[in-house]
């Protein structure tokens, strides 16, 4: 996984997509206009902040601290990649809020142009969505006598929600030309990895707590 990310960034650093070699999603999703960009930036920031706060609160107040550990793993992975990775940003990126008008700045979203970063929003969204699916399966296991009928529908809906949220955030990032397609895909994988780390360590850490 790490090798895949660094390999993709090495390719982009030396041979970034261009008119002759267009990025996969850049050719499918049109670039946002100036008015759309301001709106897309605020929607993206609100969505990422909401999922981050949701992970934090559920990890502190819920029945398990796994979401909190997953969130911490996301931040740690992103910091490691920012330190160790090389990144080539799209030239026509619109990842800058318009000046002169008020806009939601975001609590956990930075609009600075980083040259060494995963997509933090996709990373958190991928991890958050997996935690929702996993929580529903733990609370309402399939085949259990106490599992209500609507639980199976809720699990199916949660899978659709995963696709919808990740697809929506991907559309915003690509329309804003904020991330390459490879960065988005690898960020999804890293989010799953952060959730897997939390799934492994949460029971052990909970066993150490009084």
Secondary structure, DSSP 4 states (H G I P E B T S, - for coil): -HHHHHHHHHHHHHS---SSS--TTTTTSPPP-HHHHHHHHHHHHHHHHHHHHHHHHHHHHSS-SHHHHHHHHHHHHHHHHHHH------TT---SPPTTS-----SS---S--SS---HHHHHHHHHHHHHHHHHHHHS-TT-TT--THHHHHHHHHHHHHHHHHHHHHHHHHHTT-S-HHHHHHHHHHHHHHHHHHHHHHHHHHHH--
